[in-house]
Amino acid sequence: MSSPLRLGIAGLGTVGIGVVKIVQKHAELLARRSGRDVTITAISARDRLKNRDADLSAYRWENDPVAVARADDVDVFVELIGGDNGIARDSIEAALRAGKDVVTANKALLAMHGQDLAELAESLGRAIRFEAAVAGGIPVIKAMTESLAGNDISRVMGVMNGTCNYILTRMESAGLPYEAVFEEARQLGYLEADPTLDVGGIDAGHKLAILSAIAFGTQVDFGAVEIEGIERVSIDDIRRAADLGYRIKLLGVAQMTARGLEQRMSPCLVPADSPLGQLHGGTNMVVVEGDSVGQIVLRGAGAGEGPTASAVLSDIVEIARGVRLPVFGQPAASLTAAQPARTAVPAAYYLRLELQDKPGALAKIATVLGDAGISIDRMRQYGQHSDSSVPVLVVTHKTTPDAIDFAIEALPRTGVLVSDPVELRIEEV
Ligand SMILES: NC(=O)c1ccc[n+]([C@@H]2O[C@H](COP(=O)([O-])OP(=O)(O)OC[C@H]3O[C@@H](n4cnc5c(N)ncnc54)[C@H](OP(=O)(O)O)[C@@H]3O)[C@@H](O)[C@H]2O)c1
């Protein structure tokens, strides 16, 4: 058997400790699969005295992650600290420059600086692997860079933030408003320290930007992702969407069009009986469409100690086996700067309008939609909400986002709305 593969792990939180536990529990299995022992030599975190629910006594402690990254007895630097800059980036760059391969779960860093890091790694002949960075335990990076390498990918979609999916499914099952379920999620510890990373769609947007780069051979461009979080999704919309046979999901969609690369992360309606519509709680799903393979659906735990550490170990074993791939599946120097395009692919839309209960109100709405070039597929009027208003739902035929924007701007001028109109895209899945 060849010499052991020696790991240096920086970050001993949820994921880091998960990795330590798998290395300890499956030492023999990992050695068989890798063809060599996989060992840990050095570790680092902020607080040496913290109780971490694992025996770390055999490993050398370093206060500074960069010392782990540069250590002579480390072959692979495993960065599990997080953050789109600072010590995570500094230590990864130090590791690459010291001739180490890198494994990370850090989607924020890759979404912001993936191109620079990939160019640095490849210029130095080193690997950066990041299976855990997108959709936790789901092997989507490997599927896209390797298993689907023979396909021209047309579209990648995903529900990739378990916290948002938990909030949306819990609102539906318990009939609770957003604010109440948000508070529940906070108390259960499901939210990041900065919750806008989750509910604002930023974390999921990071993941989508990474998948786009692999799918379309483009440089990661998080700044071009159109992002809208779930904060404005109301229990009314969840109920009405259900009435119409839909569920609301925070859905990421990336597709290459003649106008450029569309990337959007936003709440969308999907058919309740589709795989995405059937996704409950914290589970993630990624859907990839290729010209030869058709549609692939990958589903599994998107976060948590075990699933995320499982993905980190897959990268470690691949490095131990000697597998070397360009960071984003093709040489970083050959990734093109994508032309970002605002969403223009037509779709059906859901509109919820609260109208004054008076004759002619519906006709005025229909006129505005007609003027915008939007035709109506279905319209449903509900019983009176209050003495003076009625909720009306409209499902449009396929139309463009521009036409919807035009209508949303014009609708208040009818003088028959009692509140702002709500519009949500209905994604074909
Ligand atoms: N949690 C998940 O389910 C999940 C899923 C997918 C990807 N990820 C990614 O995995 C990475 C780690 O996430 P996590 O959930 O494990 O985070 P976490 O539980 O907050 O752990 C972060 C670790 O980094 C250490 N750390 C922070 N600043 C440091 C510094 N300046 N020097 C040394 N160590 C430092 C912390 O030390 P102390 O323990 O001493 O405070 C802690 O051990 C992030 O990039 C995250 O986005 C997480």
The ligand as an ORCA input file, in Angstrom:
! r2SCAN-3c Opt
* xyz 0 1
  N     -23.418     22.937      8.266
  C     -23.797     22.443      7.110
  O     -24.755     21.663      7.050
  C     -23.061     22.797      5.841
  C     -23.498     22.257      4.623
  C     -22.806     22.536      3.460
  C     -21.703     23.365      3.508
  N     -21.324     23.917      4.696
  C     -20.147     24.788      4.703
  O     -19.144     24.196      5.499
  C     -18.335     25.184      6.108
  C     -18.340     24.963      7.629
  O     -19.681     25.033      8.082
  P     -20.093     24.566      9.564
  O     -21.579     24.497      9.552
  O     -19.298     23.383      9.967
  O     -19.638     25.837     10.382
  P     -19.472     25.982     11.986
  O     -20.199     24.875     12.687
  O     -19.786     27.374     12.320
  O     -17.905     25.723     12.188
  C     -16.948     26.653     11.775
  C     -15.620     26.231     12.358
  O     -14.622     27.153     11.915
  C     -13.849     27.543     13.041
  N     -13.309     28.885     12.815
  C     -13.991     30.029     12.631
  N     -13.141     31.055     12.498
  C     -11.896     30.546     12.610
  C     -10.597     31.089     12.570
  N     -10.405     32.394     12.370
  N      -9.565     30.250     12.723
  C      -9.749     28.934     12.926
  N     -10.945     28.345     12.962
  C     -12.021     29.151     12.817
  C     -14.776     27.508     14.219
  O     -14.015     27.388     15.420
  P     -14.699     27.226     16.874
  O     -15.423     25.917     16.831
  O     -13.558     27.195     17.810
  O     -15.602     28.384     17.031
  C     -15.586     26.257     13.899
  O     -14.946     25.105     14.372
  C     -18.936     26.519      5.663
  O     -18.266     26.968      4.513
  C     -20.371     26.149      5.294
  O     -20.949     27.024      4.358
  C     -21.979     23.645      5.858
*
